[in-house]
Amino acid sequence: MTPFSQAVPGHRGHAIARAVAVLVLLGAALVGEPGHADPGDFQAMPGLWKIVTRVFDHGKEGQPQVAWHCVDESPDPWVEFAQLPVPGHAQCERADQHRSSTALSWTMQCQGLADAARGQVKFDLAEHYTARINIKGQDVVQVEGRRYAACTSPKD
């Protein structure tokens, strides 16, 4: 025995208890932190959203278009946020979707468009997101959405 352990009764028991506690906490941290977010755990808040859309034509930004939209807690809330237009192409089919709790990306094949369009929505907060559609690496649409309030009636 060391002089310290003789002077402090129960020292060894406390050291073991602390070591066990640290191991339990480390184990809980490793188990509690998933490698991938659950796609069903959507983090955006329902409510009244201000949506600002910018369309680009040959790299030139058009006038921002503002729309207000009431988003509810539908079975698939991503549908509300990922409805982004591909300028000049009304008929597009979405494919190859990848989701996390804060982001969605996809590709689209549009009639009359040789290259696939790529879309992305990213939430940096539960009340703010950015989105974009690009073709050949060039943005053709950029969107920013911000939640302002709860919806007050079904007609919002």
Secondary structure by P-SEA (a helix, b strand, c coil): ccaaaaaccaaaaaaaaaaaaaaaaaaaaaaacccccccccccccccbbbbbbbbbcccccccbbbbbbbbcccccccccccccccccccbbbbccccccccccccccccccccbbbbbbbbbcccccccccccccccccbbbbbbbccccccccc
